[in-house]
Amino acid sequence: MQNYTPRKCYHPYVSPFDPCPPMKVKSYETPPHLYMTFQPYGLPQFSPKEALCAGTLWPALYNPYFSPYRPQERQESE
């Protein structure tokens, strides 16, 4: 699997007439399967119990969601 960045950022249009303070940068998550051209043979697998908790059988396709507003959560889990 190639290296990828699961969180993408973009700069939305900011109107001079917006009544609220604008968000200058917005972000979104992309799933890991977008970066796999095909599913190779012999990928490691979670145990059945871990797979049910993770929502996928393969660790390569597991991507937990972390809030962009709480960066300490991502650091604590790593």
Phi, psi and omega in degrees: 000139181278161176288143179211167176247116183289336180256122177253150180234151174213164181249105181286163176294136178245116180278144176290348182257011178296132180284340182249160175298132185284154170269115185285330181228133175239154181224161178210160181260144173244142181284151183296333183294344177294338186257003176259123180288324175206165180269109183290156176291150172076022176295142175298152182235149172288161169290161181304320180294315178296323181296321178294323179288322183278335181087007177207155180277335187251126178301331180296336181259004181274128180216095180292150179273132174237135180293135177291345182268356178229074184295339180293333178298317181295319182292325181291327183280342183275000000 
